[in-house]
C-alpha cells in the first residue's frame, strides 16, 4: 500500500535526501514550504471548490505534496501539534493567470465552500518545526512552489525544481548549486517503478502507510485549528 508522492523522486529531492543522509546539513531543525499562486483557482464552481467532493482547497490540492516532501527530507519526524488559519477571499474573482486554473471543469454559479489560502505551523516530536503556506489565489508577485530547510551545518532551498545549498567552506559562507543530469527525470514514472521494485522485493518502500496517516492527521488538524482559533495537539 503506497500513496503517490512523486515529488520525492525529482533529481533535486533525491540529491538533497542523500546530502542530508550523509550528514552534510547536520541537524535539520526547521523549515518552511509552500505552493502559492496569484490567480490559479482550478475548476471553479466544480468539484475542486466543493468541500463535500474535494475535502478542501489548496491545502489538500497542493499542500499535501510540499508538506510530504519537507517531512521526508527532515527524516519523517512524528507531528505532535498543528496551528493554522484558512481564508476564502477570491470566490468572486474571475481573473486567472495560471495554467493550473484550467484543471477541472468550471461551473458558473457553482459551489465555492473551500479555502483559497491556508497558512500554518507544524511541531514535531523531535522539536523540529515547519511553516506552511498554500494558495490558489493571493496578491503576490508570482506563482511559486518551494521547500526550504535549515540545518546546523547547512541550509537548502528547492524552488521551481532548482536546488541550492547554503553552507560554510574554507572559512567563508558558500552557496552550492548542484549540477543535475541534463535529461529531465520523470518523477511520476520513477515512483511507479519504485512501487514495482517493492512489490517484487527488490527495494524497501520509500513511503509507508504511516506516512499517509500522519499527513491526514496534519491536514485535519490544520482545518480544525483554523475553525477553533487555537493550536491542536495530535
N, C-alpha and C positions, 0 to 999 in steps of 0.2 A: 504494500500500500504506500503510494508516494504521490505527493502533491507536485504539480508542475511549478517549479521555481527556476525558470531558465536564466534569470539574471546571475545566478551563481556560476554559470558556465561561460560567461564572456571572458575574453582574454584578460581584461583589466582585473576582473574579480578573481580569476584563477591565479594570476600573478601576485596580487595583493594577499590572498589567502596564504600562499606559500611564503611570502615575505614575512607575514605575521607569525606563521607557524615556526619559522626559523629563528624567531626571537628578535628580529631587527627593529620592531616597533616597541619592544618592552611590554609593559602593562597597558593594554588598551582600556582606558578608564571612562571615556565619554565620547560622544559623537552627536552628529545631527544628520538627518536625511530628509529628503522631500521630493515632491514632484508637483510643480506649480505651473499653472497656465494663466495666461492673461484673459483669453476668452476661448474656452475649449470644452463647452458642455456637450457631451455626447448624447445623441438620441433624445433630445429634449421633448418631454411630454410622453415618451415611451417607457419601456421597462427600465432603462438606465436611471431615470429620475423618479421611479415609482418604488417606494421603500418595500412594499409588500412583495415585489418581484426581485429587486436587486439587493435588498438588505441594507443599503446605504449608498452614499455618494462617493466622492473621491477617496475617502479613507479606505473603503473596500475595493474600489476600482483600481486605484493607484498605490495607495499606502501599503497594501499587503506585500507588494514587490520590493519596495525600498526598505521597509522595516525588516523583512526577511533577510535581505542581503546584508544589512547592517548587523543584525543579531548573529548571523552565521559568521561574518568576519570577526566579530567580537568573541567568538568561541561558544555561542549558544548559551549564554547565561540565562538563568531562570528569571522571568519577570515577577516582581512582587507587588508593584503598585503602579497605577496609571493616573495621570491628571490631564484633562483635556477640555477643549471647547469646540463647538461647531457653529457654523454660521450659514445662513441662506440669504444672500444679498442680491443675487443676479437672476432670480427666477423669471423676472420680467424683461430681461435684457436679451435682445435678438442678435447682437453683434457677435461674430466669430472670426478668429484669426488663426485657428489651429486646424491642421488636417484631422486631428482626433475628434473634432466636433462632428465629423461625418460618420462616426461609428453609430450603429443602431439606427432605428427608424424614428424620425421626429413625428410627433402628433400634435397638430395645432389644438390648443385648448386642453391638452392632456395634463397628466399629473406631474407635479414637482414638489414632492414632500421629503426630499433628502437634502443634506448639506451641500454647499458648493465650496466650503472651506473647512478643514479640520486641522487643529493645531494641538500639540500635546507634549507630554513629558513622561518617559518610562523609567522606572527604577528597577534595578536587577539585584538578585540575591547577593552577588559578589561586590556590591557597591557601585557598579558601573551605571551610567545613565545615558539616555538617548532622547534628543529633541526631535520632534517630527512636525512636518507641515505639508499638507496636500490640498490642492485646489483645482477645481475645474475653471474657475473664474476669479480673478483678483487683479487689482490695479498695480501691476508690476512691470518691469522693463521688458522681460522676455520669458518664454517658456523654458523651464529648466528642470532636469532631474539630477539628483546628486546624493552622494553618501560621503560624509566627512568624518574621519575618526582621529582621535587624539591619543597618542601613547606616550610613555615616559621617555622613549628613545627616538620616536619619530611620529609624525602625523601623516595623514593621507587624504586625498580628495579624488573622487571619481565624479566627473561632471560631463554629461553627454557622452559617456563612454571613455573619456580620456582620463588616464591615471597620472597623478603627480604625488610625489612623496617629499616631505619636508623634514630635514634632519640636520645633524652636525657632522662634519668631516674635516679632519686636519685643522681643528680649532676654528672652523668657520661654519656659519649657517649655510646649508646646502640644499638645493632643490634638485630632485631627481625626476626625470621623465623617461620611464622605461620604453624601449623600442620594441613594439609588438610586431608580430608577423604581418606582412603586407596583405595577405588574404584574410578577409573578414571571416570570423567564426560564426557558424550557425548555432547560436546558443540553445535554441529550442531543440534542434536536432541532436545536439550534444547531450542534452538531458534525456531525450528518448533513448539514445544509445546507452547511456549510463543505466537507465532503468532495465534495459535488456541484459546488460552485463550483470546486474544484481540478480535478476531472475535466474540467469544461467550460472550463478555462483562464481563469477569472475571478479566481482567487486563488492565492497561493503557499501551500503546505501549512504549517500551524501545527505539525504534528508529522511527523517523518520516521522512516523505518525505523531510523536510527541512534539515535534517542531510545529506541526499544523495545529495541534491542540493549544499550544502556547500562543500561537498567532490569534486564534479565535478568542482566547481569553483577553488578549491585549485590545483587540478591536471592540469587543463587547464592553470592556471596562471603560474605554475612552468615551463611547456613546453614553454609558451610564454616568460617568464623571461630568460630561457636558450637561446632562439633564439635572443632576443633583447639585452641581456647582462646587464640587469638592473632590479630593483625591479618593480613588477607590483602591482598596487593598485586594490582592488576588489570593 
